[in-house]
Amino acid sequence: MYKIDKIEKENQRIHIIGKIISVILYILLIPIILFNFTLIIKSFINPNKTPDFFGYKSFVIVSR
């Protein structure tokens, strides 16, 4: 009985840690996806202007 309880508690901890990690990843990834999606939409609406997101513009610096 003791080993089964110990294994169940360990599985519960792993499950909780997995949930915490997935929530942290979602919190980090959702703003990045929204930022990129907004830039893509704005670039299709106004192809002659540099798209921005609350004043932040994305540029590519080419050097050799």
C-alpha positions in Angstrom: 0.0 0.0 0.0 2.8 2.4 0.9 4.5 2.1 -2.5 1.3 2.7 -4.4 0.5 5.8 -2.4 4.0 7.1 -3.0 3.8 6.5 -6.7 0.4 8.2 -6.9 1.7 11.3 -5.0 4.7 11.4 -7.4 2.4 11.2 -10.4 0.3 14.0 -9.0 3.3 16.2 -8.5 4.5 15.5 -12.1 1.0 16.3 -13.4 0.9 19.6 -11.5 4.4 20.6 -12.6 3.4 19.8 -16.2 0.3 22.0 -15.9 2.4 24.9 -14.5 4.9 24.6 -17.3 2.2 24.6 -20.0 0.5 27.7 -18.4 3.8 29.5 -18.4 4.4 28.6 -22.1 1.0 29.8 -23.0 1.5 33.1 -21.2 4.8 33.6 -23.2 3.6 32.4 -26.6 0.2 34.1 -26.9 1.5 37.7 -26.9 4.2 36.7 -29.5 1.6 35.1 -31.8 -0.7 38.1 -31.4 2.2 40.5 -32.2 3.1 38.5 -35.4 -0.5 38.1 -36.5 -1.1 41.9 -36.1 2.0 42.7 -38.2 1.0 40.3 -40.9 -2.6 41.7 -41.1 -1.3 45.3 -41.2 1.2 44.5 -43.9 -1.6 43.1 -46.1 -3.8 46.1 -45.4 -1.1 48.7 -46.1 1.7 47.1 -48.2 3.5 50.5 -48.7 3.9 51.2 -44.9 6.0 49.4 -42.3 3.6 47.6 -40.0 3.7 48.5 -36.3 2.3 47.3 -33.1 1.6 50.1 -30.6 4.5 52.0 -32.1 6.9 49.1 -32.3 8.1 48.3 -35.8 9.8 45.1 -37.0 12.9 45.6 -39.2 15.4 43.2 -40.7 19.0 44.5 -40.7 21.1 43.2 -43.6 24.8 43.3 -43.3 27.7 41.6 -44.9 
